Amino acid sequence: MRTNSNYMPNQFFNRDISWLSFNHRVLEEAKDEKLPLFERLKFMAIYSNNLDEFYKVRVAEYRNATVDPKSFPDIPDAEKMLEKINSTVGKHWVEFSRIWKEAILPQMHLNGIILHYKGYPSYPSHLKYIQNYFDNELTPYVQPVLLNKGARSFMRDNRLYLAIKLFRKNKKEAAKKGRKARYALIKLPTNDAPRFIELPKVDDQQHIVFLDDIIRFNLQELFPGFDIEGSWGVKLARDADLGIEDEVGIDIVERIKENLAKRKIGKPAGFLHDRHIPEDLLRYLQEMFGINNNELVPTGTYLNSHDFFGFPTHHAPHLVWKAPTPIQPFEIEQTGSMFEAIKRKERILHYPYHSFKYVIQFLNEAATDPKVEEIKLTQYRVANNSEVVSALIAAAHNKKKVTVFVEVQARFDEENNLYFAHQMEQAGIKIIYSIPGLKVHAKMALVIRRSNGVRKRSFAYLSTGNFNEKTARLYSDHGFFTCNDAYLDDMENLFKYLQDQGPKPKMNKLLVTQINLRKSIMEKINREIEISKSGKEGYILLKMNGIQNKNLISKLYEASEAGVKIDLIVRGICCLVPDQPFSKNIRALRLVDSFLEHPRIWVFGNNGQKEMFLSSADWLNRNINRRIETAFPIEHPELKDEILNILEMQLNDNVKVRRIDAKLNNVLEVTNRPPLRAQVSIYDYLHELDEKIRNKHKHQAAK
């Protein structure tokens, strides 16, 4: 096995440059003319939203490393990385603007949607409407601030501002050369008004203006004693790290509550600005708010493009992508009981192709079954108005013993998780909060039934995704239901370990980080190496959101050099470098489509007897080193074949899949095969499977 001392610089992509390659792939979807127009607009919103979080988390870490390099030994070249990141993002923003101006806006126009961009409508009725809207709806929320050096000013995190350059109306001063410029800021009231304002229709065309431009239209009213040269969009992304992930010996809940407020006033991580802003205004803002040159990110005229999520679409429903209706499996529907359906055989659901309602049904059934005494569950991210939480509270009210491990360190969901934890505690649910130094990222629920103190038929649910009914409609994931005691025993022991952090339990079925996962993976890769060396076919297929860990990647290189064929489907970060002598047998693919690909699946050839695991774990350092993750085997032949067929469609996708090359480009492979779009084919495949079961049942009932 390769050791750290053998690592060469060209063996691993930088994780953040790799992530930017993924986000660029997201942006590419906005160019796909086969997608409905508003679906393309959604991808522009996703790109922008992703980038915001990237600056608030990852770029902030590089900023901190430039200030305090001793605390960040893993980032020796922070300044160079910041330059590379900003250069890459700048190029992407140029492409973003080109897609917007040359592809999206013209298509809107062709469909009768006139979004006024860098200008105002010419109809007098529209101008009157804009004036009235400003006077009646916006005036209470618009507070212009004339900037003065020495005076205290503050820019809110991730909020949109107009930076304004203006001059006092002074005839004597105007007669002199070099009139002194003044500068001002206006925070856009996006919490109180929509970003896109619909104007009255004209000639059956829907006119829309940016909130930014309604305020621009009225700047003179806001600054009556000034001549206004212009206004430019700016925003400041602040460091979102709560700074507690690796601390021990602290009250983690109280620390998170304290630090959530500090997140709003974190250090600058990136200052995004209209690339056409005057140099003097930009320098003034830098000095006023303590912004360094390496924190500047030039973008387009309109910032916060994630607001496209809220673009008005009701007047053009034909331009909205409609997700297929989730499949309701016939066998589960016929049984009417999740417990009964699981007793008959192990079940796997593929979201969002299948409905997530069966997870809620499973928990509701546990809440009312008289033999259920105990429910244990992990919570990482839950939906607002969570039906999962409601089911658990109902169980507590029914005198069930309910224990929920709440991961309050789930970034950007800390506040939501604390809120629901409090709600559950009020209902009598036992809440176990985060373990300092570790995040619990495993997705599992255990339902224990007893009679006279003896455990009876009990049930388990393990998943690659969260207990979140909202994201289950948007993310691709797999959920596994079983009543096999081998899984139940491991899960009961693992929950006990999470609760008391006692001796590490022995796992018989599950692979668990901090216990046996890394060792097991290495053993399985070594087995494929030995199979290949013996002249047989070694094979590994790994599907994940990200792969970064150098030890594991180095082991894959070793397997490749031994002749093992390796297929990777990596949606996001991929630090493994393909197309090199040491990776010649590794193919790295990236699948980006309308559903976010979220599952983690590991398949090992095992000399023809394929071994398969589903998991909550990516192969990122944080998952392997600082989280509790689970991987669970799928052994039922039908279920295994079902997942293998899904993976085969993804490997053969020639519409949405891109091959990652040695320069981190997303390459569309040209083939002579008929078009195959995996997400469409998977839905059709699962629907057809269910129809076969339905027809078989009808045929048997007719006999």
N, C-alpha and C positions, 0 to 999 in steps of 0.2 A: 504493500500500500504506500502511496505517496505521502510524504510528510510535509508539514508547513515549510520546512527548509528547502523543499524542492519546488515550491511554487515559483512560476515565472510570470512576469507582468502580463504577457499576452495570453495567459491561460484563463483569465477571468475578466469579464466585462465589469465595469463599475456599476453597482446596483442602481444608482440614480440616473445615469445616462441610459441604462437599459430601460428603466421605467419611463423615461421620456420617449424612447422608441415605441413603447406600448401606447403612451398617450397620443403620439402622432398617428398610430394605427387607428385609434378612436376617431381622430379628426378626419382620417381618410374616408370614413363611412359617410361623412357629410357630402362627399363628392359623388356618391353612388346614385346615379340618376334613376336606377330601378327602384329605389326606396321612395315611399311617399314623402312629399316635401317636408311635412312637419316632423317626420322621423329623422330626416337629415338635420333639421334644426335641433332636434333633441340631442344628437351626437355632438353638435357644437356646444350645447349646454353642458354635456357630460365632460367634454374636453376641458372647458373652462373651470368647472367645479373641481375636477381632478387636480388641475394646476393650482388652484387656490389652496387646497389641502397640502399639496406638495411643498409650497412655499412656507406654509405655516408650521410644517413639521420638519421635513427633510432639509430644506434650505436654511431654516432657522438653526439647525444643528451645525451646519457649516459656518454660519455667522458666529455662533458661540465658540467654535473651534478657532476662529481667527483671533478672538479676544482672549481665550483661555486655552491655548493648545495643550497644556499638560493634562487637562481633564478629558481630552479627546485624542488619545494616542492612536486610535484607528484611523484618524483623518489627518495624515501628515501634510497633505497638499491642499488644504482647505481653500486658499486664495485661488489656486489654479482651477479647482473644481467649480468654484463659484463663477469664474469667468466662462468656463466651458458650459455650465448650466445656463447662464444668462444668454450666451451666444446662441445655444441651441434653441432655447425658448423664443428668442427674438426672431429666428428664422421661421419657427413654427407659427408665430403670430403674423408674420408677413403672409404666409400661406393661408392662415385663418381669414385674414382680411380679403385675400383674393377670392377664396371660396364664397365668402359672404357677398362681395360686390359683383362677382362675375357669374355665380351660379344660383345662390339662394334668392337674392333680391329680384333678378329678372324673372325667375320662376314664380315668385309671389305675384309679380305684376301680371304675368300671363294668366294667372288664376284669379285676377280681380282683387288682389290684395295690394294696396299701395302703402308700403311702409316708408314714410318720409325719412330719408337718411341724409344727414348733413344739410338740412334745409327745411323749409316750411311749405305747407300747401298754399296754392295760389287762390283758392276759392275764398271770397270774403266771408262766407258763412262759416268756413272752417277757422279762419283767423279770429272771428268773433267768438266761436266756441272755445278756442284755446284761451282767449283772454278771460272769458267767463269762468272757465274751469280753474284757471290760476286764481282768480279773485275769490271764488266761492269754495274751492276744495283744497287749495294748496297754501294760501297765504298764512294760515295759522301755523304751518309746519316748516316754513322756509325762513331760516334765520341767517342772513348774511353776516360774515365776520370779516372785518377789515383787519388785515394782519399788521402787527407792529412788533418790531424786534424789541425784546425785553418784556413784552406782554405775554401772558400765559395762554397758550393755545394747545389743543389736543385733537388728534385725528383718531376716530374710532376704528377699531379693527374691522377690515374687510368691508367698510361702508364706502359708498360712492360719494365723491365730492366733485364739484366744479371749481377749478382753480382759475382765477380771473385776473387779468391784467388791465389796469385802468389808470386814468389821469384826472386830476382835479380840473374842474371847469374854471379856469382862471385866465382871463384875457391877458393880463400882464405876463403871467408865466408862459402862456401859449406863444406870446410874441418872441420869447427867448428860445434859443436853441437848447435842445436836450432837456425837454420837460421831464420831471422826475416821475417815474412810474410808481404806482401803488399796487398792492396785491391783496386779493381777498379769497375767501373760501365759502362755498355754500354746500352743506351736506344735503344730498338728495333724500327726500322723505319717503324712501322706498318701504318703510314699515307702515306708512299711513296711506300710501297711494300705489296703484299698480305701476309697473315700469312702462307698460305699453297702454296708451290711451286711445280708445276707439273714437273716431270722429263720425259724424253723420255720413251715411252712404251718399254717393253721387254717381249717377249713371250706372247703378248696380255694382259699383266698386266700393270695397270697404277700405277706408283710409285710416291709418294708424300712425301715431307719433310717439316718439320716446318721451318719457317724463323729463329727461335731461333737456330736450329741446323746448318743452313748454316753459321751463324755467329760463332757458337762454332767451326765449322770446320776450321775457319780462324783466330782463336784467336792468334795463334803464329805469324801470319803476323801482327796483330795489336799491339802485345807486343813483339817485336823482342829481347829485352834485358832481357827477363824474362823466367823462368820456370813456367808453368801454372799447378796448382794443380787441378783446376776444376772451373765450373761455375754453378750458381743456379738461377732460376727465382725468382724475387721479384717484388712487386708493392705496392704502397702506395695509399690508398683510403682516400680522404680528405673530411672534413665537407662540405656538399653541401647546408646547410641552409643559405638562404640570410638574415635571421634575421630581417624581416620586417613584418611578417604576422600580428602581433597584434598591430603594431604601428598606431597611429592616428595623424592627423594634419601634414602630410608630403606630399611632392610631390612624390607619389609612383612610377611613371614611372622613374623619375630621380634617385631615390634611387635604383631601380632595375638595371638600367644601370650601376650605380656605383658599385653595389655589384656583378654583374655577373663576372666582372674581378677578384674580390676577391675570388670567389668560387674556382678558379684554384690554389689559394695559401692558402686554408683553413687549419685549424688544422688537424693533423693526426687523422683519425677515425679507421683505421685498416691497419696493415702492413702484407700483405699476402706473404708467402714465401714457397719455396720448403722445405718440412719437413726434408730433408736430408742435409740442409745447415750446414756447420761447425759452432760450437758454437762460436768460436772466431770471425768469419766473421759476424755472426748475431749480436753479442754484439757491434762490431765496428760500424755497420750500425745504431744500436739503438742510440749510443752515437753521431754519426755524424748528425743524422736527428731528434733527440729528440723524439724517439719512446719509449713508456713505455711498460713494460712487458704485461700489460693487453690489449695492442693493437696488440699483435702478433697473427697471425692466420696461423698455419701450413697447407699447402695444398699439391697439387701434383707437379710433375715436370714441367708441362706446365700450366701457369696461363692464365687468360682472356679467359676462355673457351667459352665466348659468341662469340668469333671469329668463332666458328663452324657455325654460321649463314652464313658465307661466304665460307664454305667448297665447293670445286669444285664438282659439281654433274652432269655436262653436259655429262660426259662419261658413266653415269649409271642412265638414267632417270627412269628406272624401280624400282629404290630404293627410289624414291621421292613420297611422298604422294600427290595425286592429289585431290584437293578440288572439290566437285560437282559443276556443272555449276549453277550459281544463277538462280532461277526461275524468269521469267518475267510474272507477273500475267496477265492472259488473259483479264480480264475485263478492266484493265488499258490500256493494249495495244490496245484493240478494241476501247476504247474511244478516245485515242490519246491525251487527255488533262487531266492533273492532276486536274485542277479546275473542269472540268465536272465530272470526276470520283468521286471526293469528294462530289460534289453536290448530286449525286445519292445516296451515302451512306458513312458513316464513313469508313475509311480504316486503316488497320494496316499491317505493313510490318515487317517481322522477318529476321533480318540480321544475318549471311551472306547467309542464305537460299534463301532470296529474294535479288534482285539487289538493290544496293543503288542509282542507276542512277535516280530513281524516285524522290529522294530528290533534286538532281541537276535539274531535269526537272521541279519540283515544283518552285524552285527559278528562273530558267530561264524564266518560264512562267510569274512569277510575274514581272520580269524585263521588259517584253514586253507588257503585258496587258495594254491597254490605260486607264482602270478604276482604276488600282492600283496606289494609290498615296503614299503609305507608306509601308516600310518593316522594321521590328524590329527583331533582332536576337541576341542570346548569343553565344559567341565564347570562348571555353575553350581550346580545342586542335584541330588544323586543320592539314591537310596533307600538305606536301611540294607540291608546284605547285597546290595549292588548287583550285578545280573547284567551290567550295562554294564561296570562295572569288572572283573568276572571275565573277560569276553570280551577286554578290552584286555590284561589280564595274560596270558591264554592266547596272544594274538598275540605279545606280547613273548617268551614262552617258545618260540614257534615262529620266533624270529629275525626277526620283522618289526620295522621301525623305527617305533615308536609315540611320538607326541608329543601331549601333552594340555595344553591351556591351562586351568589350574584357577583359577577366580575365588574366592579365599579371602575376599573381602569380601562374599559373599552373606550378608546379615544373618540371624542365628540359625542359619546352617548353616556358619559359619566352622570350628567344631571338627570337624564331620563331614567337610568338604572337606579339611582338613589331614590328618585320619586316612587318608582314601583316597589322598591325594596321596603320603603316606609309603608306603603299601602298594604303589602303582604304581612309585614310585622304587626300592623294594626289588626289584621284578621287572625293572628295567632300562628302564622307560619314562621318556622325557624329559619332565619337568614344567616348564612355564613358568608362573610365578606371576603374580599380579595386576600390572597396570601402575599405579604410583602416580598418583593423580589421575583414573584411568579405571576403570570396571568393564566387563568383557567379558560382555555379556548375550546375545550372539548364540548361536543353537542350531544347530550344524552339525558334520557329520562328513564327512571326505574319505578315500576309499579309493583309493590309487594302485597300479595294476598296471603292471609294466614287464617287458620282455623285451630282453635285450642292451642295457640302458641306455635303451631307447626306451619312452616311455609308451604303453601299450596301452589297451584299453577300461577305463576307470576309472569310479568311482561316487561319488555324493554324496548326502547326506541333509541337508535343511534343514527346520527346524520352527519353529512358534510356541511350543512348550513344551519343557521340560527333558528330559534323558536320565534319566528317573525312572519306573520301571515302577509304583511305588506311586501317584504322583499321576496317571499316565496312566489309572488306573481311576476317578479322581475328577474330573479336570479335562477340559473340552472343549478340544481342540487339533487342529492339522493337521500332518501330517508328509509331506514331499515327497521322493521318490526320483527321481534322474535320472542319466543317463550323458552328457548333453549337454556337450560340451567347453567351451562358452561359460561355463557355470556353474563347471565344474571349474577353468578358468583363473583366473577371478576368485577362487575360494576358495583356490587355491594361492597366489596373490599376497597375499591377505588374511592367511593364516596366516603367510606370510613376514614381513609387516609387523608382526604381533603379536609375532613372535619377536625381531625385531631393531630395531623401531621406527625403521626407516630412512625414506626418502622415501615419501610416500603413493602407493600404486599407483593406476593408472587402472582404473576398474570399467566393464565393458561390459554386464553383466547385473544385477549386484547394486547395491542402494542401501545405502550404509554411512554411518552417522553418523561425523562427523569427516572425511568424504571428500566425499560427493556427495548424501547423503540429503535434507537440508533444502532445498538448491537444487532438487533434482528435484521435491520435493513442491510447492514454490512454482510451478515451471514448469507442473506439471500442473493446479494450481488456476487459474493464469492462463489456461491453455488453455480450461478450462470457462467462465471468465468471458467470453472472446472468443467462444466458441460461443454463449453466451446473448445477448451483445450483438448478434450477427449475426441474431438472431431464431430460432435453433434451440434445442433443449433441452439446457442444461447440467445435469450430474448428478454428484453425489459421494456415495458410501456409505462410511462409515468405521466399522469395528467395533474397539473397543479396550477395555482395562481402565481407562484414564484419559486425560483430555485436559486439559492445564493451560497449555502454552506460549502466552504471550500473542501472540507474533508469528504463530503458526500459527492461533490462534483468530481474531485480528484479520483474517487473510487469508480465513478462512471467512465472517466478517461481510461483508467486501468482496464475496465471491462471492454471498452471499445478497442483498445490495443490488443486485447486477447481475442477479438473477433466477435464479441457479443453485439448483436444488432439492438439498437436502442432507439425507441421513438419517444419524443417528448412533446406534450401539448401543454405549453406554458403561456398562460394568458398575459401575465405582467412581467415582473422582473425575471430576467434570465441572465445569470452571470456566467453560465457555461458558454464557451466559444465553439461554435460548430465549424465544419469545413477546414479543420486543421489535421495534421498527421495523427495527433493524439486523440482526435474526435471524429475520425473518418467514418465510423460506423454509427454516428449519432445524427439523427434528424430532429431538428427543433422546429416545431410549428406553433403558430399563434392563431387562435380563433376568436374573432370579435364579431358579434352579431347583435340582434335586437335584445336577446336575453344575455345577461352577464354570466359568463361561464365561471362557475364558482366551485365545482367539485374537485376533490383530490382523490385520485384513483391510482393504485399501484398494481401492476400486473407483472408477475415473474413467470417466464416460460416453463421452468421446472421440468424440462425434458418431455414436454407434451402434456403434462398434467398441470395446467395453468393454475397459479396461486394468485388470488386477488384480494386486495384490501381497499376499503373505503376509509377516508380519514378526514379529520378536521385540520390536519397539519400540512402546511407548505414546507418546503425545505429552505426556508429563510433562517438566518441565525436566531432571530427572536423566537421562532416557533420551536426550533430544536433545543435552544439553550435556556430560554426564559419563560416557557409556557408549559402548562399541562395540556397535552394533546392526546387524542386517542386515534388508533387505526384499528379497524375491525374486519375480520375475514368474511368474505361472501363465499359460502361453500355449496349452497343449493345449486345443482347444475342448471336448472331453468333460469334462476336469477343471474347466475354468472354469465350464461350465454346472452341474456338480455342486455347486460351491461357491455359485454364484448361487442355485440352488434352495434350498440350506440357508439362505442369508441371507434369501431371500424368506419362508420359513417363520417365521423369527425376526421379521421386520418385521410379519408378519400374526398373530403370537401374540396372542391376546386372553385368555389365562389367566394367564400368568406375567410378561408384559411390562408395564412401567409407563412412562408418559410423564413425563419430568421437566419440571415447569412453572417459571415465573419465580420461584417462592418455594421451589424445591428440594423440592417435594412429589412423591411417587411416585403418579401418578394412573392408576388403572385406567380405560381408555377403555371405555365401554359401547357395544357394537355389536349388530346383529341377526344377525351371522354365527354359524354353528355354532362351538362351542368348538374352538380350535386351540391345543394345547400343543406348542411347537416341538420340545422335546427328545424327546417321544414320537414326533412326526411324522417327525423326522429319522431316528430309528432305523428306523421302518417304511419310510421311503423308501430308505435304504441297504440294508436287508434285501431289499426288493423288487428293487432294482437287481441285487444279487448273485444272486437267484433267477432273474432273466431271463437273466443270463449262463450260469448253471448249466443252465437248460432249453435255451438255444440250443445249448450244447455237446452236451447229450444228443441233441438233434434231429439235429445234424450227424453225431454218431457213429452214429446209427441208420440213416443213409442208406447 
